[in-house]
């Protein structure tokens, strides 16, 4: 040990401190390479405002990841943190606004909810002998389900006093960044200075040895998962504060980002290794990637590929460093060193590969064209043909007008959309088009754009508590009423129908469902026997409709809140679709229109999404030039049946 230490000291004595720091920390090296590459590729990246944006966007992932660090160090895994975060925020909003409890007590309930979820997961692992993967996967489902039950699938306004956690101090310093730093320091303190922290490393290194040495392993595991739940609750409060509402579907997939951040930061999934600083660096790498890719106008589809590749390269850098450090080289590096020139060459090669991936983006993305007018467009999702058509229409109009349009995919995540609008605001966009995931949650980021003097155009859905230059939309409520009338007329005003709902909590699902419910009341002979969510997804529409047919075999009609679910229902109905069962969809997508032509889909409420995208871009350009635009532009909604489908195709 003494020899190794002496060798390490000698090997490092001739090297600058910064070089030694980078060589000994692969994740930090990757972060530095990323920052340098992004700075060279985008002049908007290395600005004070954008770096603060990166910090804010890293905050929730980092806080979740700090909690997950405890679990991974002890050789466990926690897949429930995203759902626990959403549940804790929902409990806070519900108890404070719906039940009238004092805010401080509601906060305690929220934190207690997170801890309770962690205690249950820990008990299932420690005493129930369930694998951590299974125990926390179950809690993921339970937490998300309870969040939807409590909120009834709709966002709940967050208390104003707590929402300040999502604001800034003095108009500049973001509070989420301060919370992230505080939770990081607490994590470092627990890991390095407490009995529980030392127990985590012991259990992760060798659980049986830890037990034989006198550690109460079961109790420690319960405490570790409870700690993870506590951090998840804090992350949920910070996230909801940024969105000024508790979203029942918030933080979906964040557990994977949290685990990725911990692993990128140098922790081992086999346990015994991990530290708070590494986790923070991992979270920052993910935030820098997403921020930089937005600034570079990289296609939303390519972003998924690039993020996966860079994460793999970042972990590879750290792996190379560890392997090289284990083999003493000519320079005499011990366990903490790098192992000489060959290891350093591997690190340099990995860094070059990382930079090359980012450099290649300048050829992948279409945004660096030098055009004077830059417009950003944030769509709620591109996993739906309706919004793909909207994107196509917007891009066609942008090409015809000779402007630079950057389109991003929020993946039905209100927090991710807030980040995208932040990035657009700080990157010199002349105007922004937003198709909100949620009309309330997008408000704070649109207000920030208002403050920066960037006009915002809302597309398909409105924005609450913020100013928009114009709203370009069709009326979802009116469309729902049209669907009800079309289905009722087809059934002759009598029969039982089922409703396939969209993603719980989205404004489109609420408004279309509301319009259908209002319209169908005019037909007392029609009974809605079931309403079930299928998340705007064709496969889920197939599965849900198959299940409903078991309990309602005599169903005469189906209303699906989009064409994708309607097509899934048609598959489940088989030969009955279009003959004994009438199906009505919504959106007028190409596949939906084909089904109308074939007679299996009786009707679809067509919104003309491509036209909506074209009009949104047209108005965004006018607003950017200071021209007057109408406060509301309505795109006509029409019922498409077999008689008029040719006019739409």
C-alpha positions as CSV (number, residue, x, y, z in Angstrom):
1,X,0.0,0.0,0.0
2,X,2.8,2.4,0.9
3,X,4.6,1.6,-2.4
4,X,1.4,2.2,-4.4
5,X,0.9,5.5,-2.7
6,X,4.5,6.6,-3.3
7,X,4.3,5.6,-6.9
8,X,1.0,7.5,-7.3
9,X,2.6,10.6,-5.7
10,X,5.6,10.5,-7.9
11,X,3.6,9.9,-11.1
12,X,1.4,12.8,-10.3
13,X,4.1,15.2,-9.2
14,X,5.1,16.3,-12.7
15,X,1.6,16.6,-14.0
16,X,-0.5,19.7,-13.6
17,X,-3.3,19.4,-11.0
18,X,-6.0,19.9,-13.6
19,X,-4.6,17.1,-15.8
20,X,-4.4,14.8,-12.9
21,X,-8.0,15.6,-11.9
22,X,-9.3,14.9,-15.4
23,X,-7.4,11.7,-15.7
24,X,-8.6,10.4,-12.3
25,X,-12.3,11.2,-13.1
26,X,-13.6,9.9,-16.4
27,X,-17.0,11.4,-16.0
28,X,-15.5,14.9,-15.3
29,X,-13.4,14.5,-18.4
30,X,-16.5,13.6,-20.5
31,X,-18.3,16.7,-19.1
32,X,-15.4,19.0,-20.0
33,X,-15.2,17.6,-23.5
34,X,-19.0,18.0,-23.9
35,X,-18.9,21.6,-22.7
36,X,-16.0,22.5,-25.0
37,X,-17.6,20.8,-28.0
38,X,-21.0,22.5,-27.4
39,X,-19.3,25.9,-26.9
40,X,-17.6,25.5,-30.3
41,X,-20.7,24.2,-32.1
42,X,-23.1,26.8,-30.6
43,X,-22.4,30.4,-29.8
44,X,-25.4,30.5,-27.5
45,X,-24.2,27.7,-25.2
46,X,-21.6,29.4,-23.1
47,X,-23.7,32.2,-21.8
48,X,-24.6,32.9,-18.2
49,X,-28.3,32.5,-18.8
50,X,-27.9,29.3,-20.7
51,X,-25.6,27.8,-18.1
52,X,-28.2,28.6,-15.4
53,X,-30.8,26.9,-17.7
54,X,-28.5,23.8,-17.7
55,X,-28.4,23.9,-13.9
56,X,-32.2,24.2,-13.6
57,X,-32.7,21.4,-16.1
58,X,-30.3,19.1,-14.2
59,X,-31.8,19.8,-10.8
60,X,-34.7,17.3,-10.7
61,X,-32.6,14.5,-12.2
62,X,-29.7,15.2,-9.9
63,X,-31.9,15.2,-6.7
64,X,-33.5,11.9,-7.8
65,X,-30.1,10.5,-8.6
66,X,-28.7,11.4,-5.2
67,X,-31.3,9.2,-3.6
68,X,-30.7,6.4,-6.1
69,X,-27.0,6.7,-5.3
70,X,-27.6,5.3,-1.8
71,X,-29.5,2.3,-3.3
72,X,-26.9,1.5,-6.0
73,X,-24.0,1.8,-3.6
74,X,-25.7,-0.8,-1.5
75,X,-26.0,-3.1,-4.6
76,X,-29.8,-2.4,-5.1
77,X,-31.9,-0.6,-7.7
78,X,-34.8,1.8,-7.4
79,X,-37.2,2.1,-10.4
80,X,-39.9,3.8,-8.5
81,X,-38.4,7.3,-7.9
82,X,-40.2,9.0,-10.8
83,X,-43.6,7.7,-9.7
84,X,-42.9,8.5,-6.1
85,X,-41.9,12.1,-7.1
86,X,-45.2,12.5,-8.9
87,X,-47.2,11.0,-6.1
88,X,-45.5,13.2,-3.4
89,X,-46.2,16.4,-5.5
90,X,-49.8,15.3,-6.1
91,X,-50.3,14.7,-2.3
92,X,-48.9,18.2,-1.5
93,X,-51.1,19.9,-4.1
94,X,-54.2,17.9,-3.2
95,X,-53.9,18.3,0.6
96,X,-53.2,22.1,0.3
97,X,-55.7,23.1,-2.3
98,X,-58.5,20.5,-2.2
99,X,-58.4,19.7,1.5
100,X,-57.4,23.1,2.8
101,X,-54.5,22.0,5.0
102,X,-51.8,24.5,5.9
103,X,-49.0,24.5,3.4
104,X,-46.4,23.5,5.9
105,X,-48.5,20.5,6.9
106,X,-49.1,19.6,3.3
107,X,-45.3,19.6,2.7
108,X,-44.8,17.3,5.6
109,X,-47.5,14.9,4.1
110,X,-45.7,15.0,0.8
111,X,-42.3,14.2,2.3
112,X,-43.9,11.5,4.5
113,X,-45.4,10.0,1.4
114,X,-42.0,9.7,-0.2
115,X,-40.5,8.1,2.9
116,X,-43.5,5.7,3.3
117,X,-43.1,4.5,-0.3
118,X,-39.4,3.9,0.3
119,X,-40.1,2.1,3.5
120,X,-42.5,-0.3,1.7
121,X,-40.0,-0.9,-1.1
122,X,-37.2,-1.5,1.5
123,X,-39.4,-3.9,3.5
124,X,-40.3,-5.9,0.4
125,X,-36.6,-6.2,-0.4
126,X,-35.2,-6.8,3.1
127,X,-38.0,-8.9,4.7
128,X,-40.0,-10.0,1.7
129,X,-36.9,-11.2,-0.1
130,X,-38.1,-9.7,-3.3
131,X,-35.5,-8.7,-5.9
132,X,-35.0,-4.9,-5.8
133,X,-36.0,-4.7,-9.4
134,X,-39.4,-6.4,-8.8
135,X,-40.1,-4.6,-5.5
136,X,-39.5,-1.1,-6.9
137,X,-41.2,-1.9,-10.2
138,X,-44.3,-2.7,-8.2
139,X,-43.9,0.6,-6.3
140,X,-43.5,2.4,-9.7
141,X,-47.0,1.1,-10.7
142,X,-48.6,1.7,-7.3
143,X,-47.2,5.3,-7.0
144,X,-48.3,6.3,-10.5
145,X,-51.7,4.7,-10.0
146,X,-52.3,6.5,-6.7
147,X,-51.2,9.8,-8.2
148,X,-53.8,9.4,-10.9
149,X,-56.5,8.3,-8.4
150,X,-55.9,11.3,-6.1
151,X,-55.8,13.8,-9.0
152,X,-58.6,12.1,-11.0
153,X,-56.1,12.3,-14.0
154,X,-56.0,16.1,-14.0
155,X,-53.2,18.4,-12.9
156,X,-53.7,20.2,-9.6
157,X,-52.6,23.8,-9.1
158,X,-49.6,24.0,-6.8
159,X,-49.7,26.3,-3.7
160,X,-48.2,29.7,-4.6
161,X,-45.9,29.7,-1.5
162,X,-44.4,26.4,-2.5
163,X,-44.2,27.4,-6.2
164,X,-41.5,29.9,-5.2
165,X,-39.1,26.9,-5.1
166,X,-39.2,26.9,-8.9
167,X,-38.4,30.7,-9.1
168,X,-35.2,32.6,-8.8
169,X,-33.6,34.7,-6.1
170,X,-33.0,38.2,-7.1
171,X,-34.3,37.5,-10.5
172,X,-31.1,35.6,-11.5
173,X,-30.2,32.7,-9.2
174,X,-32.5,29.7,-9.7
175,X,-33.8,28.2,-6.5
176,X,-33.8,24.6,-8.0
177,X,-30.1,24.9,-8.4
178,X,-29.7,25.8,-4.7
179,X,-31.8,22.9,-3.7
180,X,-29.8,20.6,-5.9
181,X,-26.5,21.8,-4.3
182,X,-28.0,21.4,-0.8
183,X,-29.2,17.9,-1.5
184,X,-25.8,17.0,-3.0
185,X,-24.0,18.2,0.1
186,X,-26.4,16.2,2.3
187,X,-25.7,13.1,0.1
188,X,-21.9,13.6,0.5
189,X,-22.3,14.0,4.2
190,X,-24.4,10.8,4.6
191,X,-22.1,8.7,2.4
192,X,-18.8,9.8,4.1
193,X,-19.6,10.9,7.6
194,X,-22.4,8.6,8.9
195,X,-22.8,5.1,10.1
196,X,-25.6,4.5,7.5
197,X,-23.3,5.7,4.7
198,X,-20.5,3.3,5.8
199,X,-23.1,0.5,6.0
200,X,-24.1,1.2,2.4
201,X,-20.6,0.6,1.1
202,X,-20.2,-2.5,3.3
203,X,-23.5,-4.0,2.1
204,X,-22.7,-3.2,-1.5
205,X,-19.2,-4.6,-1.2
206,X,-20.2,-7.9,0.4
207,X,-23.6,-8.3,2.0
208,X,-22.8,-11.6,3.8
209,X,-19.5,-10.2,5.2
210,X,-21.4,-7.1,6.4
211,X,-24.0,-9.3,8.2
212,X,-21.3,-11.4,9.8
213,X,-19.5,-8.3,11.0
214,X,-22.6,-7.3,13.0
215,X,-24.4,-5.0,10.7
216,X,-28.2,-5.2,10.8
217,X,-28.4,-5.5,7.1
218,X,-32.2,-5.7,6.8
219,X,-32.8,-2.6,8.9
220,X,-30.1,-0.7,7.0
221,X,-31.8,-1.7,3.6
222,X,-35.1,-0.4,4.8
223,X,-33.5,2.9,5.9
224,X,-31.6,3.2,2.5
225,X,-34.8,2.9,0.4
226,X,-36.6,5.3,2.8
227,X,-33.9,7.8,2.1
228,X,-34.3,7.3,-1.6
229,X,-38.0,8.0,-1.2
230,X,-37.3,11.2,0.8
231,X,-35.1,12.5,-2.0
232,X,-37.7,11.5,-4.6
233,X,-40.3,13.6,-2.7
234,X,-38.0,16.6,-2.7
235,X,-37.4,16.2,-6.4
236,X,-41.2,16.0,-7.0
237,X,-41.8,19.2,-5.1
238,X,-39.1,21.0,-7.1
239,X,-40.5,19.7,-10.4
240,X,-44.1,20.7,-9.6
241,X,-42.9,24.1,-8.4
242,X,-41.3,24.7,-11.8
243,X,-44.6,23.8,-13.5
244,X,-46.8,25.5,-10.9
245,X,-49.0,22.3,-10.9
246,X,-48.8,18.7,-9.8
247,X,-48.9,16.6,-12.9
248,X,-50.1,13.0,-12.2
249,X,-48.0,11.8,-15.3
250,X,-44.9,13.9,-14.3
251,X,-41.4,12.4,-14.1
252,X,-42.2,9.4,-16.3
253,X,-38.9,7.8,-17.3
254,X,-36.9,9.9,-14.9
255,X,-35.9,6.8,-12.9
256,X,-33.8,5.8,-15.9
257,X,-32.2,9.2,-16.2
258,X,-31.4,9.0,-12.4
259,X,-29.8,5.5,-12.7
260,X,-27.9,6.7,-15.8
261,X,-26.6,9.7,-14.0
262,X,-25.3,7.5,-11.1
263,X,-23.6,5.1,-13.4
264,X,-22.1,7.8,-15.6
265,X,-20.8,9.3,-12.4
266,X,-18.7,6.2,-11.7
267,X,-20.9,4.1,-9.5
268,X,-21.0,0.3,-10.0
269,X,-24.3,-1.5,-10.4
270,X,-22.8,-4.4,-8.5
271,X,-22.5,-2.1,-5.5
272,X,-19.8,-0.8,-3.2
273,X,-18.7,2.2,-5.4
274,X,-20.3,5.6,-5.8
275,X,-20.1,9.2,-4.7
276,X,-22.2,12.4,-4.6
277,X,-19.8,14.4,-6.8
278,X,-19.9,11.7,-9.5
279,X,-23.6,11.6,-9.5
280,X,-23.8,15.4,-9.9
281,X,-21.5,15.2,-12.9
282,X,-23.6,12.5,-14.4
283,X,-26.7,14.6,-14.1
284,X,-25.0,17.6,-15.6
285,X,-23.8,15.5,-18.6
286,X,-27.4,14.6,-19.4
287,X,-28.6,18.2,-19.0
288,X,-25.7,19.6,-21.1
289,X,-26.6,17.0,-23.8
290,X,-30.3,17.9,-24.0
291,X,-29.6,21.6,-23.8
292,X,-26.9,21.5,-26.4
293,X,-28.9,19.4,-28.8
294,X,-31.8,21.8,-28.6
295,X,-29.5,24.7,-29.3
296,X,-28.0,22.9,-32.3
297,X,-31.4,22.3,-33.8
298,X,-30.8,18.5,-33.8
299,X,-33.8,16.5,-35.0
300,X,-35.9,15.2,-32.1
301,X,-35.4,11.6,-33.5
302,X,-31.6,12.0,-33.7
303,X,-31.5,13.3,-30.1
304,X,-32.4,9.9,-28.7
305,X,-29.6,8.2,-30.7
306,X,-27.0,10.8,-29.8
307,X,-27.8,10.8,-26.1
308,X,-27.5,7.0,-26.0
309,X,-24.2,7.0,-27.8
310,X,-22.7,9.8,-25.7
311,X,-23.8,8.1,-22.4
312,X,-22.1,4.9,-23.6
313,X,-18.9,6.8,-24.5
314,X,-18.9,8.7,-21.2
315,X,-19.1,5.4,-19.2
316,X,-16.5,3.9,-21.5
317,X,-14.1,6.8,-20.7
318,X,-14.4,6.0,-17.0
319,X,-14.0,2.2,-17.6
320,X,-10.8,2.8,-19.6
321,X,-9.5,5.0,-16.8
322,X,-10.3,2.3,-14.2
323,X,-8.6,-0.5,-16.2
324,X,-5.6,1.6,-16.9
325,X,-5.3,2.6,-13.2
326,X,-5.2,-1.0,-12.2
327,X,-2.0,-1.7,-14.2
328,X,1.1,0.2,-13.2
329,X,2.7,1.8,-16.2
330,X,6.0,3.4,-17.0
331,X,5.0,6.6,-15.2
332,X,4.2,4.6,-12.1
333,X,0.5,5.1,-11.4
334,X,-1.1,3.3,-8.5
335,X,-4.7,2.6,-8.0
336,X,-5.6,6.2,-8.2
337,X,-3.5,7.0,-11.2
338,X,-3.9,6.4,-14.9
339,X,-1.3,3.9,-15.6
340,X,1.0,5.6,-18.0
341,X,1.0,6.7,-21.6
342,X,-1.0,3.8,-23.1
343,X,-3.9,4.5,-20.7
344,X,-3.8,8.2,-21.4
345,X,-3.9,7.5,-25.1
346,X,-7.0,5.4,-24.6
347,X,-8.6,8.2,-22.7
348,X,-7.6,10.7,-25.4
349,X,-9.0,8.4,-28.0
350,X,-12.3,8.1,-26.1
351,X,-12.5,11.9,-25.8
352,X,-11.8,12.3,-29.5
353,X,-14.6,9.9,-30.2
354,X,-17.0,11.8,-28.0
355,X,-16.1,15.1,-29.7
356,X,-16.4,13.5,-33.1
357,X,-20.0,12.4,-32.4
358,X,-20.9,16.0,-31.4
359,X,-19.0,17.4,-34.4
360,X,-21.0,15.2,-36.7
361,X,-24.1,16.9,-35.5
362,X,-23.3,20.0,-37.6
363,X,-23.9,17.8,-40.6
364,X,-27.0,16.1,-39.2
365,X,-29.0,19.1,-38.1
366,X,-30.5,21.5,-40.6
367,X,-30.4,24.6,-38.4
368,X,-27.0,26.1,-39.1
369,X,-28.0,27.7,-42.4
370,X,-27.3,31.3,-41.5
371,X,-30.9,32.4,-42.1
372,X,-32.0,35.5,-40.3
373,X,-35.3,34.3,-38.8
374,X,-35.1,31.5,-36.3
375,X,-38.3,29.9,-35.0
376,X,-38.5,27.2,-32.4
377,X,-41.4,24.7,-32.2
378,X,-42.0,22.5,-29.2
379,X,-44.5,19.7,-29.9
380,X,-46.1,17.7,-27.1
381,X,-45.1,14.4,-28.8
382,X,-44.0,13.0,-32.1
383,X,-45.2,9.6,-31.2
384,X,-48.6,10.3,-32.8
385,X,-49.4,10.7,-36.5
386,X,-51.4,13.9,-35.8
387,X,-48.4,15.8,-34.5
388,X,-46.2,14.3,-37.2
389,X,-48.5,15.8,-39.7
390,X,-48.4,19.1,-37.9
391,X,-44.6,19.0,-37.9
392,X,-44.7,18.3,-41.7
393,X,-47.0,21.2,-42.4
394,X,-44.9,23.5,-40.3
395,X,-41.6,22.5,-42.0
396,X,-43.2,22.9,-45.4
397,X,-44.3,26.4,-44.6
398,X,-40.9,27.2,-43.1
399,X,-39.1,26.0,-46.2
400,X,-41.4,28.1,-48.4
401,X,-40.9,31.2,-46.3
402,X,-37.1,30.7,-46.1
403,X,-36.9,30.6,-42.3
404,X,-34.9,28.4,-39.9
405,X,-37.4,26.1,-38.0
406,X,-36.2,24.0,-35.1
407,X,-38.7,21.3,-34.0
408,X,-38.4,19.5,-30.6
409,X,-40.3,16.6,-29.1
410,X,-41.5,17.0,-25.5
411,X,-42.4,13.3,-25.3
412,X,-45.6,14.2,-23.4
413,X,-43.4,15.5,-20.5
414,X,-44.4,19.0,-19.3
415,X,-41.0,19.4,-17.6
416,X,-39.0,18.6,-20.7
417,X,-41.2,21.0,-22.7
418,X,-40.4,23.8,-20.1
419,X,-36.7,23.1,-20.7
420,X,-37.1,23.3,-24.4
421,X,-38.9,26.6,-24.3
422,X,-36.2,27.9,-21.9
423,X,-33.5,26.8,-24.4
424,X,-35.4,28.5,-27.3
425,X,-35.7,31.7,-25.3
426,X,-32.0,31.8,-24.6
427,X,-30.8,30.9,-28.0
428,X,-31.9,33.8,-30.1
429,X,-35.2,32.5,-31.5
430,X,-37.3,35.3,-33.0
431,X,-40.5,33.5,-32.0
432,X,-41.6,30.2,-30.4
433,X,-44.5,27.9,-31.3
434,X,-45.6,25.6,-28.5
435,X,-48.1,22.8,-28.6
436,X,-48.5,22.4,-24.8
437,X,-48.3,19.1,-23.0
438,X,-50.4,20.8,-20.4
439,X,-51.8,24.3,-20.7
440,X,-51.1,25.3,-17.0
441,X,-47.6,23.7,-16.8
442,X,-46.3,25.5,-19.8
443,X,-47.3,28.9,-18.4
444,X,-44.1,29.8,-16.4
445,X,-41.7,29.1,-19.3
446,X,-43.9,31.1,-21.7
447,X,-44.0,34.0,-19.2
448,X,-40.2,33.9,-19.2
449,X,-40.3,34.2,-23.0
450,X,-42.7,37.1,-22.7
451,X,-40.3,38.8,-20.3
452,X,-37.4,38.3,-22.9
453,X,-39.6,39.8,-25.6
454,X,-39.9,36.6,-27.6
455,X,-43.5,36.2,-29.1
456,X,-45.1,32.8,-28.5
457,X,-47.7,31.2,-30.7
458,X,-49.9,28.4,-29.1
459,X,-50.8,25.6,-31.5
460,X,-53.7,23.2,-31.0
461,X,-53.9,23.9,-27.2
462,X,-54.0,27.1,-25.3
463,X,-51.5,28.5,-22.7
464,X,-52.9,29.5,-19.3
465,X,-51.6,32.5,-17.2
466,X,-49.2,33.7,-19.9
467,X,-49.5,35.9,-23.0
468,X,-49.4,34.4,-26.5
469,X,-49.4,36.3,-29.8
470,X,-52.1,34.0,-31.1
471,X,-53.8,30.7,-30.6
472,X,-54.0,28.5,-33.7
473,X,-56.3,25.6,-32.9
474,X,-59.4,23.6,-33.7
475,X,-62.0,23.3,-31.0
476,X,-61.6,20.0,-29.3
477,X,-64.8,20.4,-27.3
478,X,-66.8,21.2,-30.4
479,X,-65.1,18.2,-32.1
480,X,-66.2,15.9,-29.3
481,X,-69.8,17.1,-29.7
482,X,-69.6,16.4,-33.4
483,X,-68.3,12.9,-32.7
484,X,-71.3,12.3,-30.3
485,X,-73.8,13.5,-32.9
486,X,-72.2,11.4,-35.7
487,X,-72.2,8.2,-33.5
488,X,-75.7,8.8,-32.2
489,X,-77.1,9.4,-35.7
490,X,-75.5,6.2,-36.9
491,X,-77.0,4.2,-34.0
492,X,-80.4,5.7,-34.4
493,X,-80.2,7.3,-31.0
494,X,-80.2,3.9,-29.1
495,X,-77.6,1.5,-27.9
496,X,-74.6,1.1,-25.6
497,X,-71.2,2.7,-26.3
498,X,-67.8,2.7,-24.8
499,X,-65.3,5.5,-24.8
500,X,-61.5,5.0,-25.2
501,X,-59.8,7.9,-23.5
502,X,-56.4,9.5,-24.2
503,X,-53.5,10.0,-21.9
504,X,-54.9,11.0,-18.4
505,X,-54.2,14.6,-17.6
506,X,-53.7,15.9,-21.1
507,X,-55.9,18.8,-22.2
508,X,-56.8,17.1,-25.5
509,X,-58.3,14.1,-23.7
510,X,-60.2,16.2,-21.2
511,X,-61.6,18.5,-23.9
512,X,-62.6,15.8,-26.4
513,X,-64.1,13.7,-23.6
514,X,-66.0,16.7,-22.3
515,X,-67.4,17.6,-25.7
516,X,-68.5,14.0,-26.3
517,X,-70.1,13.8,-22.8
518,X,-72.0,17.0,-23.4
519,X,-73.1,15.9,-26.9
520,X,-74.3,12.4,-25.9
521,X,-76.7,13.7,-23.2
522,X,-79.0,14.8,-26.0
523,X,-79.6,11.1,-26.8
524,X,-81.2,9.5,-23.7
525,X,-81.4,6.2,-25.5
526,X,-77.7,5.9,-25.7
527,X,-75.8,4.6,-22.6
528,X,-72.1,5.0,-22.1
529,X,-71.2,1.6,-20.4
530,X,-67.5,2.1,-20.0
531,X,-64.8,4.8,-20.2
532,X,-61.2,3.5,-20.1
533,X,-57.9,5.2,-20.9
534,X,-55.7,3.8,-23.8
535,X,-53.2,6.6,-23.8
536,X,-53.7,7.6,-27.5
537,X,-51.9,4.4,-28.4
538,X,-53.1,1.9,-31.1
539,X,-51.7,-1.2,-29.2
540,X,-53.3,-0.1,-26.0
541,X,-56.6,0.6,-27.8
542,X,-56.5,-3.0,-29.1
543,X,-55.9,-4.4,-25.6
544,X,-58.4,-2.2,-23.8
545,X,-61.1,-2.8,-26.4
546,X,-60.5,-6.6,-26.3
547,X,-61.0,-6.5,-22.5
548,X,-64.1,-4.4,-22.7
549,X,-65.7,-6.8,-25.1
550,X,-65.5,-9.5,-22.5
551,X,-67.8,-7.5,-20.1
552,X,-69.8,-5.6,-22.7
553,X,-70.2,-8.0,-25.7
554,X,-73.4,-6.2,-26.9
555,X,-71.7,-2.8,-27.4
556,X,-73.0,-1.0,-30.4
557,X,-70.7,1.9,-30.7
558,X,-67.2,3.1,-29.8
559,X,-65.8,6.7,-29.5
560,X,-62.0,6.9,-29.4
561,X,-60.4,10.2,-28.6
562,X,-58.0,9.7,-31.5
563,X,-57.7,7.6,-34.6
564,X,-54.9,5.5,-33.3
565,X,-57.0,4.1,-30.5
566,X,-59.9,3.8,-32.9
567,X,-57.8,1.6,-35.2
568,X,-56.8,-0.6,-32.3
569,X,-60.5,-0.9,-31.4
570,X,-61.3,-1.9,-35.0
571,X,-58.7,-4.7,-34.8
572,X,-60.3,-6.0,-31.6
573,X,-63.8,-5.9,-33.1
574,X,-62.7,-7.8,-36.2
575,X,-65.6,-8.4,-38.6
576,X,-68.0,-6.5,-36.3
577,X,-66.3,-3.2,-37.0
578,X,-68.4,-1.2,-39.5
579,X,-71.1,-3.8,-39.6
580,X,-72.7,-4.3,-36.1
581,X,-70.5,-1.8,-34.3
582,X,-69.9,1.8,-35.3
583,X,-66.5,3.3,-34.4
584,X,-65.8,7.0,-34.4
585,X,-62.3,8.4,-34.1
586,X,-60.7,11.8,-33.9
587,X,-57.9,13.6,-35.9
588,X,-58.4,12.5,-39.5
589,X,-55.0,10.9,-39.8
590,X,-54.0,9.2,-43.1
591,X,-54.5,5.7,-41.6
592,X,-57.8,6.8,-40.1
593,X,-59.0,8.1,-43.5
594,X,-58.1,4.8,-45.1
595,X,-60.2,3.0,-42.5
596,X,-63.1,5.4,-43.2
597,X,-62.7,4.6,-46.9
598,X,-62.7,0.9,-46.1
599,X,-65.8,1.2,-44.0
600,X,-64.4,-0.2,-40.8
601,X,-64.2,3.3,-39.2
602,X,-67.5,5.0,-39.5
603,X,-66.2,8.5,-39.0
604,X,-63.3,10.6,-37.9
605,X,-63.3,14.2,-36.7
606,X,-60.7,15.8,-38.9
607,X,-58.6,18.7,-37.5
608,X,-56.3,19.1,-40.6
609,X,-53.1,19.1,-38.5
610,X,-50.8,19.9,-41.5
611,X,-52.8,23.1,-42.1
612,X,-52.6,23.9,-38.4
613,X,-48.8,23.6,-38.5
614,X,-48.6,25.8,-41.6
615,X,-50.8,28.5,-40.1
616,X,-48.8,28.4,-36.8
617,X,-45.5,29.1,-38.6
618,X,-47.1,31.8,-40.7
619,X,-48.3,33.6,-37.6
620,X,-45.0,33.1,-35.8
621,X,-43.1,34.8,-38.6
622,X,-45.5,37.7,-38.6
623,X,-45.3,38.0,-34.8
624,X,-41.5,37.9,-35.0
625,X,-41.6,40.8,-37.5
626,X,-43.8,42.9,-35.3
627,X,-46.9,42.5,-37.5
628,X,-50.3,42.3,-36.0
629,X,-51.9,38.8,-35.8
630,X,-55.3,37.7,-34.7
631,X,-55.6,36.6,-31.1
632,X,-57.3,33.4,-32.2
633,X,-57.1,31.5,-35.5
634,X,-59.5,28.6,-35.8
635,X,-58.9,25.7,-38.1
636,X,-62.1,24.1,-39.3
637,X,-63.1,20.8,-37.7
638,X,-65.2,18.5,-39.9
639,X,-66.7,15.0,-39.6
640,X,-65.3,12.7,-42.3
641,X,-67.4,9.8,-43.4
642,X,-67.3,7.5,-46.4
643,X,-69.4,10.0,-48.3
644,X,-66.9,12.9,-48.1
645,X,-63.5,11.1,-47.4
646,X,-62.2,11.7,-50.9
647,X,-62.2,15.4,-50.3
648,X,-59.7,14.9,-47.4
649,X,-57.5,12.3,-49.0
